[in-house]
Amino acid sequence: MTHPAVVLYDGECAFCTAAAELGRCHVTYVPPQARMRSSPPPEVFPGVVWLPWQGASSAVAAHLRERARHEVLVVSADGRRVWGGSEAVAALLLNSPRRRWWPVGSLLRGPGTRRLARALYRWVARNRDRFPMPVTGARCRDTLQARGALVGEAAGRT
């Protein structure tokens, strides 16, 4: 059985939760009718589970919990690789089953833009409590629930 990649985010941060819902809805979810038409990128994650670090199992190492307080983390399916911050965002975009995100992920990892992406991510992370909440996060969550795409703890979160 293949284990999914895990995205850890701050579930107590409204901005982070809304961003996770948008990512789940627009980056990693593929409608069933589109699954047969698109071929995934070579290193596609075999599924992605989005979890607030506060609700993650005790199997999640303490150092990952500490990092997840400050940045989003993507843990590969085999657990050998962890991306954080802008690198995590780029990894999700590059491994999205939706091809339209691949160029954005490549841009975030580009030689001239990687530093800028990191700096921008750090600035947003420091100021995340100052951003107005996007309404689309709730709509996206409702859409995913209606599609039956949310399972476990994530489905019951508000």
Secondary structure, DSSP 8 states (H G I E B T S, - for coil): ----EEEEE-TT-HHHHHHHHHHIIIII---HHHHTT----TT--S-EEEEEGGGS-TTS-HHHHHHHTTS-EEE-TTSS-EEETHHHHHHHHHT-SSGGGHHHHHHHHSTTTHHHHHHHHHHHHHTGGGS---THHHHHHHHHHHHT---THHHH--
